[in-house]
Amino acid sequence: MLPNSKIDLYAAIRRDARTGMATRALMRKYGVGYEIAPRALIRNLGSSQR
């Protein structure tokens, strides 16, 4: 089942990446492009950088 929101999607991508899943496999599993998968891995939504 695919996540409903972008925040949930990014969290799911990061969670699967921590288990060792390759970037291309993440792209296939979640139906995202080459720009979204790496962006989800480096972006930490909810960080307190303000």
QUIFENJO-V234546 format. One record per backbone hydrogen bond with DSSP energy under -1.0 kcal/mol. CO is the residue of the C=O (numbers start at 1). NH is the residue of the N-H. If there is no record, write none. Layout:
# QUIFENJO-V234546
CO&NH ; CO&NH
This chain:
# QUIFENJO-V234546
5&9 ; 6&10 ; 7&11 ; 8&12 ; 9&13 ; 10&14 ; 11&15 ; 12&16 ; 13&17 ; 14&18 ; 16&21 ; 17&20 ; 22&26 ; 23&27 ; 24&28 ; 25&29 ; 26&30 ; 27&31 ; 27&32 ; 33&37 ; 35&39 ; 36&40 ; 37&41 ; 38&42 ; 39&43 ; 44&47 ; 47&49
